[in-house]
Amino acid sequence: MTQPILNQAPNYDANDEYTFTFTYLGAELTTKNELSIREDKTNSQPVYDKVQTSLDKNHILPSKTLKNGVAYLAKIRVILDNGFSEWSPEIKFTCYTTPKIIFDTIDQKEFVYTNDVLMSALYMQTENEPVKNYQFILYDQRHVTLQSYPVRVPNPDSPTRFSERVSDLEKGKLYYIGLRIITEHDIHFEQQQQFTAQYIAPSVSGILHPLLNEKEGQISVELFLKQLLGTSAKAYVPYSKDDSDDNYTYWKDDYVVIPKDNPLMFTKLAMAKASDWVAKIWCMNVQNGIMFDFSPQYGEGQHIKFVKHDDYITCEKKFGQIQYRTRSNVVNGLGLRPFYLYIKATEFRVEMHIEPDKTFTGDDLDSNKSQDELNHQQDVIAPLQNTINQIRQLQAQIQKRIDDDNNIAFNTFKSQVDFAIMEVLNRNIDHKKLLERTMESEEQLFNQLQATNHMTDDERKELEKYSKYMLSI
């Protein structure tokens, strides 16, 4: 009786259905076969043993019959009119979970923002099956191969991360990037991800800079390409009714004071679309805590936060459970001193460098103010002190016009205004916020006096007119 031959099965995912095929060269016609599968252990019992009817020489194994991460032995025999044939020789195979590949260079909107991308992919597999080699393939929108990149071996230092530089992408064109892998146990797998190249073309000509190299008798030519990114836009004041300049106080007509409760926001800078970008920022009197928060438009997506510490700055990003943090250089005694912050973003890495600003005379990083700063200190204090004096006069005028029965209400008003003055002197609020809090406290006082019939409409109008005059000087 002729013995059937079970064809070798590849290592596959047990969660999928699989069709075993076999060869039978006997003279008798057969339509039934029996497949038996057991674990690759000595004297193990079958975990699957069933008969199927098929005109084709195959046997369909239902999904989830076996378990991933387990090696099996399989054999088959056919059923004839006069009984069973002999069992075929056993074949060995192992079930592995289907790998997963994440193309982390492509964002959630399926965009890349340059025509020259270091395409990066992260490989994951439940049983930690190692990859023997991999290959990137670039397809067009019809899945026609545009370029097959070399077959590469994973780096031993990062065996689950693969990369390939993809160049000459056309703006606005749809592509597919594919990654083929072959594992140590001969699992063949490919995953594709669509993306569109969306970048901003340079809008300003480059600058040629010739350099004379006398020792080698050569002239080197450097090309610096200028690129205007995004749309130049006026700063946005998120917590105010408008974006006028008087939302903030200023120093020497050159510097704006930005308190924590009234941040300044710039939009449409297109920094993320530049892939690699640099920034140079001048700061002074920066308190510890978050100083910058870079994010996609409307604050959605991944944020890049810059946090000020006593002597250094950290950059922090968070993606799921993964948190990224890098630190700048350490500047002893940085405190509230003026400094330049240089930021360089390369792919996903952010580098920072702090350079103290020594243009202020005598600024040697000690705790003493320079003489130049002291000379200008009165320029900062004088307008604010003038406003505080006007508020004090307003308090005295209101106190004269109310009777002794309302001292409690007046003292509440006075305490609220005094606290606002203390806040502005400590730079916790700005000049405008001081005026707003004074007007709010005044309105609460007037409402209370009217409710208790201790102030008429005419008296209130007279005091409000005086108040507006005092606070608008």
C-alpha positions as CSV (number, residue, x, y, z in Angstrom):
1,M,0.0,0.0,0.0
2,T,1.5,3.4,-1.1
3,Q,2.5,5.7,1.7
4,P,1.4,9.4,1.4
5,I,4.0,12.3,1.8
6,L,2.9,15.3,3.9
7,N,4.5,18.4,2.4
8,Q,6.6,20.6,4.7
9,A,4.6,23.3,6.5
10,P,6.1,26.6,7.2
11,N,6.2,28.1,10.7
12,Y,2.9,30.0,10.9
13,D,0.5,31.8,13.2
14,A,-1.8,29.4,15.1
15,N,-4.5,32.1,15.2
16,D,-4.8,31.7,11.4
17,E,-6.4,28.8,9.4
18,Y,-3.8,26.7,7.6
19,T,-4.1,24.2,4.8
20,F,-1.7,21.2,4.9
21,T,-1.0,19.6,1.5
22,F,0.2,16.1,0.8
23,T,1.2,13.8,-2.1
24,Y,-0.3,10.4,-2.8
25,L,0.7,8.3,-5.8
26,G,-1.3,5.2,-5.1
27,A,-3.5,3.6,-7.8
28,E,-6.6,3.7,-5.7
29,L,-8.8,6.8,-5.6
30,T,-9.2,8.4,-2.2
31,T,-11.3,11.3,-0.9
32,K,-10.6,11.0,2.8
33,N,-7.6,11.7,4.9
34,E,-6.6,11.7,8.6
35,L,-4.3,14.3,10.0
36,S,-2.6,13.8,13.3
37,I,-0.6,16.5,15.2
38,R,1.2,16.2,18.5
39,E,3.7,18.3,20.4
40,D,7.4,17.7,19.7
41,K,8.0,15.7,22.9
42,T,8.8,12.1,23.6
43,N,5.6,9.9,23.8
44,S,3.3,13.0,23.5
45,Q,-0.3,12.4,22.6
46,P,-2.1,14.0,19.6
47,V,-3.6,17.4,20.2
48,Y,-5.4,17.1,16.9
49,D,-6.6,14.0,15.1
50,K,-9.5,14.2,12.6
51,V,-10.7,12.9,9.3
52,Q,-11.7,15.2,6.4
53,T,-13.2,14.6,3.0
54,S,-11.7,16.4,0.1
55,L,-11.3,15.9,-3.6
56,D,-8.0,17.8,-3.3
57,K,-5.0,16.4,-1.5
58,N,-5.1,18.7,1.4
59,H,-6.4,19.0,5.0
60,I,-7.6,22.3,6.4
61,L,-6.6,22.9,10.0
62,P,-9.0,25.4,11.7
63,S,-7.7,28.6,13.3
64,K,-6.7,28.5,17.0
65,T,-6.4,24.8,17.1
66,L,-2.7,25.0,18.1
67,K,-0.8,27.3,20.3
68,N,1.9,29.9,19.3
69,G,5.4,29.3,20.7
70,V,5.0,25.5,20.5
71,A,6.8,23.0,18.2
72,Y,4.7,20.3,16.7
73,L,5.0,17.0,14.7
74,A,2.4,16.2,12.0
75,K,1.6,13.1,9.9
76,I,-1.1,12.1,7.5
77,R,-2.7,9.0,6.1
78,V,-5.4,8.4,3.5
79,I,-8.5,6.1,3.8
80,L,-9.0,3.6,1.1
81,D,-11.8,1.1,0.4
82,N,-10.0,-1.7,2.2
83,G,-8.7,0.4,5.2
84,F,-6.0,3.0,6.0
85,S,-2.7,3.6,4.2
86,E,0.5,3.8,6.2
87,W,1.2,7.1,8.1
88,S,3.5,9.5,6.3
89,P,6.8,10.5,7.9
90,E,6.3,13.2,10.5
91,I,7.2,16.8,9.7
92,K,8.2,19.3,12.2
93,F,7.0,23.0,12.4
94,T,6.5,25.7,15.0
95,C,3.7,28.2,15.5
96,Y,4.7,31.8,16.0
97,T,2.6,34.9,16.5
98,T,2.5,37.2,13.4
99,P,5.1,40.0,13.8
100,K,4.0,43.7,14.1
101,I,5.9,46.5,12.5
102,I,5.5,50.2,13.4
103,F,6.8,52.8,11.0
104,D,7.5,55.5,13.6
105,T,8.9,58.1,11.1
106,I,5.4,58.4,9.6
107,D,3.0,60.5,11.8
108,Q,-0.6,59.7,12.6
109,K,-1.7,61.8,9.6
110,E,0.4,59.6,7.4
111,F,2.8,62.4,6.4
112,V,6.5,62.9,6.2
113,Y,7.8,66.5,6.1
114,T,10.9,66.3,3.9
115,N,11.9,64.7,0.6
116,D,14.9,62.9,2.3
117,V,13.7,60.7,5.2
118,L,15.5,58.3,7.4
119,M,12.7,55.7,7.4
120,S,12.6,53.9,10.7
121,A,10.6,50.9,11.8
122,L,10.1,49.0,15.1
123,Y,9.7,45.2,15.0
124,M,7.7,43.4,17.6
125,Q,7.0,39.7,18.0
126,T,5.4,37.9,21.0
127,E,7.9,35.0,21.1
128,N,10.9,37.3,20.6
129,E,11.7,35.6,17.3
130,P,15.0,37.2,16.1
131,V,15.2,38.7,12.6
132,K,17.8,37.3,10.2
133,N,17.6,40.0,7.6
134,Y,15.3,42.8,6.4
135,Q,14.7,44.9,3.3
136,F,12.8,48.1,2.7
137,I,10.8,48.5,-0.6
138,L,9.3,51.8,-1.9
139,Y,6.0,51.5,-3.9
140,D,4.0,54.0,-5.8
141,Q,0.2,54.6,-5.2
142,R,-0.6,51.5,-7.3
143,H,1.8,49.3,-5.3
144,V,4.2,49.2,-8.2
145,T,7.8,48.8,-6.9
146,L,9.8,52.1,-7.3
147,Q,13.0,51.0,-5.5
148,S,14.1,47.9,-3.6
149,Y,16.8,48.8,-1.1
150,P,19.6,46.4,-0.1
151,V,19.0,43.4,2.1
152,R,20.5,44.2,5.5
153,V,21.3,42.4,8.7
154,P,20.0,44.0,12.0
155,N,22.4,45.9,14.2
156,P,23.2,43.7,17.2
157,D,22.9,46.8,19.5
158,S,19.3,47.4,18.3
159,P,18.0,44.2,16.7
160,T,14.4,45.3,16.6
161,R,14.8,48.7,15.0
162,F,15.5,48.9,11.3
163,S,16.1,52.0,9.2
164,E,16.8,53.0,5.6
165,R,17.2,56.4,4.0
166,V,14.5,57.2,1.4
167,S,15.3,60.1,-0.9
168,D,13.9,62.1,-3.8
169,L,10.3,62.0,-2.7
170,E,7.9,64.2,-4.6
171,K,5.8,66.7,-2.7
172,G,2.1,65.7,-2.5
173,K,2.6,62.3,-3.9
174,L,1.2,59.1,-2.2
175,Y,3.7,56.3,-1.5
176,Y,3.8,53.0,0.2
177,I,6.8,51.9,2.2
178,G,7.2,48.1,2.8
179,L,9.4,46.2,5.1
180,R,10.2,42.5,4.4
181,I,11.7,40.4,7.2
182,I,13.0,36.8,7.4
183,T,13.4,35.5,10.9
184,E,15.8,32.9,12.2
185,H,13.1,30.2,12.0
186,D,12.2,31.2,8.4
187,I,9.2,33.3,9.0
188,H,8.6,35.5,5.9
189,F,6.6,38.7,6.6
190,E,6.0,42.0,4.9
191,Q,4.1,45.0,6.2
192,Q,3.3,48.2,4.2
193,Q,2.4,51.7,5.3
194,Q,1.1,54.5,3.1
195,F,2.4,58.0,3.4
196,T,2.5,61.4,1.6
197,A,5.5,63.6,1.3
198,Q,4.3,67.1,2.4
199,Y,7.1,69.6,2.8
200,I,7.7,73.3,2.2
201,A,9.9,74.3,-0.6
202,P,12.7,76.8,0.1
203,S,11.4,80.3,-0.5
204,V,14.7,82.3,-0.3
205,S,17.8,81.8,-2.4
206,G,20.9,80.2,-0.8
207,I,24.1,82.0,0.2
208,L,27.4,80.9,-1.2
209,H,30.4,81.3,1.1
210,P,33.9,80.8,-0.4
211,L,36.7,79.8,2.0
212,L,40.4,80.0,1.1
213,N,42.4,77.0,2.1
214,E,46.0,78.2,1.7
215,K,47.7,75.1,2.9
216,E,46.1,72.9,0.2
217,G,45.8,75.5,-2.4
218,Q,42.0,75.1,-2.6
219,I,38.9,77.2,-2.3
220,S,36.0,75.6,-0.5
221,V,32.5,76.8,-1.3
222,E,29.8,76.4,1.4
223,L,26.1,76.8,0.5
224,F,23.7,78.0,3.2
225,L,20.1,77.5,2.2
226,K,17.6,79.9,3.8
227,Q,14.1,78.6,4.2
228,L,11.0,80.5,5.4
229,L,8.8,78.1,7.2
230,G,5.2,78.7,8.0
231,T,3.3,81.9,7.9
232,S,4.5,85.0,9.8
233,A,1.8,85.6,12.3
234,K,1.2,88.0,15.2
235,A,1.5,86.4,18.7
236,Y,-1.8,85.1,20.1
237,V,-2.8,85.8,23.7
238,P,-4.9,82.8,24.7
239,Y,-6.4,84.1,28.0
240,S,-7.3,87.6,26.9
241,K,-10.2,89.1,24.9
242,D,-7.9,90.4,22.2
243,D,-4.3,90.3,21.0
244,S,-3.4,93.9,21.6
245,D,0.0,95.0,22.8
246,D,-1.3,96.3,26.1
247,N,-1.9,92.8,27.4
248,Y,1.6,92.9,28.7
249,T,4.1,95.3,30.4
250,Y,7.4,96.2,28.8
251,W,10.9,97.1,29.8
252,K,12.9,99.7,28.0
253,D,10.7,99.3,24.9
254,D,12.7,96.2,24.0
255,Y,11.5,93.4,26.3
256,V,8.1,92.0,27.1
257,V,7.3,90.6,30.6
258,I,5.3,87.4,30.2
259,P,3.8,86.1,33.5
260,K,2.9,82.5,34.1
261,D,-0.8,83.2,34.2
262,N,-0.8,85.0,30.8
263,P,1.4,83.1,28.3
264,L,2.2,84.2,24.8
265,M,1.5,81.8,21.9
266,F,2.8,81.7,18.4
267,T,1.0,79.6,15.8
268,K,1.8,78.3,12.2
269,L,5.6,78.2,12.8
270,A,5.8,74.9,10.9
271,M,8.7,73.7,13.1
272,A,7.6,70.1,13.0
273,K,7.3,70.1,9.2
274,A,11.0,71.1,9.0
275,S,12.0,67.6,10.4
276,D,15.3,69.0,11.6
277,W,15.2,72.5,13.0
278,V,17.1,74.9,15.2
279,A,16.1,77.8,17.5
280,K,17.8,80.6,19.3
281,I,15.9,82.2,22.2
282,W,16.8,85.0,24.5
283,C,15.4,84.9,28.0
284,M,15.7,86.7,31.3
285,N,14.1,86.4,34.8
286,V,12.8,82.9,33.9
287,Q,11.4,81.2,37.0
288,N,11.6,77.4,37.5
289,G,9.0,75.4,35.8
290,I,7.7,75.0,32.2
291,M,9.1,77.8,30.1
292,F,8.2,76.6,26.6
293,D,5.6,74.2,25.3
294,F,5.9,73.2,21.6
295,S,2.9,71.3,20.2
296,P,1.0,70.7,17.0
297,Q,-1.8,73.2,16.2
298,Y,-4.6,73.5,18.8
299,G,-2.4,71.7,21.4
300,E,-3.2,68.3,20.1
301,G,-0.7,65.5,19.7
302,Q,2.7,65.1,21.2
303,H,4.1,68.1,23.2
304,I,7.8,69.1,23.6
305,K,8.2,70.8,26.9
306,F,11.2,72.8,28.1
307,V,11.5,73.0,31.9
308,K,13.7,75.5,33.7
309,H,15.7,74.4,36.7
310,D,18.1,76.3,38.9
311,D,21.2,75.7,36.8
312,Y,20.0,73.9,33.7
313,I,17.0,73.2,31.4
314,T,15.4,69.8,30.5
315,C,13.5,68.9,27.4
316,E,10.6,66.4,28.0
317,K,8.4,64.4,25.7
318,K,5.9,61.7,26.4
319,F,4.5,59.1,24.0
320,G,2.2,56.5,25.6
321,Q,4.2,54.9,28.5
322,I,7.5,56.1,27.0
323,Q,9.0,59.3,28.5
324,Y,11.9,61.1,26.9
325,R,14.0,63.6,28.9
326,T,17.3,65.3,28.0
327,R,19.3,67.9,29.8
328,S,21.2,71.0,28.7
329,N,24.6,72.0,29.9
330,V,24.8,73.1,33.6
331,V,25.4,76.8,34.3
332,N,26.1,77.4,38.0
333,G,24.2,80.3,39.4
334,L,22.0,80.7,36.3
335,G,19.0,81.6,38.5
336,L,17.1,84.5,36.9
337,R,20.0,85.8,34.9
338,P,19.7,86.5,31.1
339,F,20.8,83.8,28.8
340,Y,20.5,82.5,25.2
341,L,19.0,79.0,24.7
342,Y,20.1,77.2,21.6
343,I,17.9,74.3,20.5
344,K,18.7,71.7,17.8
345,A,16.2,69.0,16.9
346,T,17.5,66.1,14.7
347,E,14.9,63.6,13.9
348,F,13.6,62.7,17.4
349,R,16.6,63.9,19.4
350,V,16.7,67.3,21.0
351,E,20.0,69.0,22.0
352,M,20.2,72.2,24.1
353,H,22.9,74.6,25.1
354,I,22.7,77.5,27.5
355,E,24.9,80.5,26.9
356,P,24.8,83.3,29.6
357,D,24.2,86.7,28.1
358,K,27.2,88.9,29.3
359,T,26.2,92.0,27.3
360,F,24.8,93.4,30.5
361,T,27.8,95.3,32.1
362,G,29.3,93.4,35.1
363,D,27.1,90.3,34.6
364,D,29.5,87.7,36.0
365,L,26.9,85.2,37.0
366,D,26.9,86.3,40.6
367,S,23.8,87.2,42.5
368,N,24.4,91.0,42.3
369,K,22.7,93.1,39.7
370,S,24.9,94.8,37.2
371,Q,25.1,98.6,37.4
372,D,23.5,98.9,34.0
373,E,20.5,97.0,35.2
374,L,20.3,99.1,38.3
375,N,20.3,102.3,36.1
376,H,17.3,101.0,34.2
377,Q,15.5,99.6,37.3
378,Q,13.7,102.9,37.9
379,D,12.4,102.8,34.3
380,V,10.6,99.6,35.2
381,I,9.3,100.6,38.6
382,A,8.2,104.2,37.9
383,P,5.1,103.5,35.7
384,L,4.0,100.7,38.0
385,Q,4.5,102.8,41.2
386,N,2.5,105.6,39.6
387,T,-0.4,103.2,39.1
388,I,-0.2,101.9,42.7
389,N,-0.3,105.5,44.0
390,Q,-3.4,106.2,42.0
391,I,-5.1,103.1,43.4
392,R,-4.2,104.3,47.0
393,Q,-5.8,107.6,46.2
394,L,-8.9,105.8,44.9
395,Q,-9.1,103.8,48.1
396,A,-8.9,106.9,50.3
397,Q,-11.6,108.7,48.2
398,I,-14.0,105.7,48.5
399,Q,-13.5,105.5,52.2
400,K,-14.4,109.2,52.7
401,R,-17.8,108.7,50.9
402,I,-19.1,105.7,52.9
403,D,-20.2,105.6,56.5
404,D,-18.7,103.7,59.4
405,D,-21.4,100.9,59.1
406,N,-19.7,99.7,56.0
407,N,-16.1,99.4,57.3
408,I,-16.2,95.6,56.9
409,A,-17.1,95.8,53.2
410,F,-14.5,98.5,52.6
411,N,-11.8,96.5,54.5
412,T,-12.6,93.5,52.3
413,F,-12.2,95.6,49.2
414,K,-8.9,97.1,50.5
415,S,-7.5,93.7,51.4
416,Q,-8.2,92.4,47.9
417,V,-6.5,95.4,46.2
418,D,-3.5,95.2,48.6
419,F,-3.1,91.6,47.8
420,A,-3.2,92.4,44.0
421,I,-0.5,95.1,44.6
422,M,1.7,92.6,46.4
423,E,1.2,90.1,43.5
424,V,2.3,92.6,40.9
425,L,5.4,93.6,42.9
426,N,6.3,89.9,43.2
427,R,5.9,89.7,39.4
428,N,3.2,87.0,39.7
429,I,0.7,89.2,37.7
430,D,1.3,92.0,35.3
431,H,0.3,95.7,35.2
432,K,-3.0,95.1,33.3
433,K,-4.1,92.3,35.6
434,L,-3.6,94.6,38.6
435,L,-6.0,97.2,37.1
436,E,-8.5,94.4,36.3
437,R,-8.5,93.1,39.8
438,T,-8.9,96.6,41.3
439,M,-12.0,97.2,39.1
440,E,-13.5,93.8,39.9
441,S,-13.1,94.4,43.7
442,E,-14.5,97.9,43.4
443,E,-17.6,96.6,41.5
444,Q,-18.2,94.0,44.2
445,L,-18.0,96.7,46.9
446,F,-20.4,99.0,45.0
447,N,-22.9,96.1,44.5
448,Q,-22.8,95.3,48.2
449,L,-23.4,98.9,49.2
450,Q,-26.3,99.3,46.8
451,A,-27.9,96.0,48.0
452,T,-27.9,97.4,51.6
453,N,-29.2,100.8,50.5
454,H,-26.0,102.5,51.6
455,M,-25.3,103.9,48.1
456,T,-27.6,105.5,45.5
457,D,-27.3,105.3,41.8
458,D,-26.0,108.8,41.6
459,E,-23.4,108.2,44.2
460,R,-22.2,105.1,42.4
461,K,-22.0,106.8,39.0
462,E,-20.0,109.6,40.6
463,L,-17.5,107.2,42.2
464,E,-17.2,105.1,39.0
465,K,-16.5,108.2,37.0
466,Y,-13.8,109.2,39.4
467,S,-12.4,105.7,39.4
468,K,-12.2,105.5,35.6
469,Y,-10.4,108.9,35.6
470,M,-7.9,107.8,38.2
471,L,-7.1,104.5,36.6
472,S,-6.8,105.8,33.1
473,I,-4.1,108.5,33.9
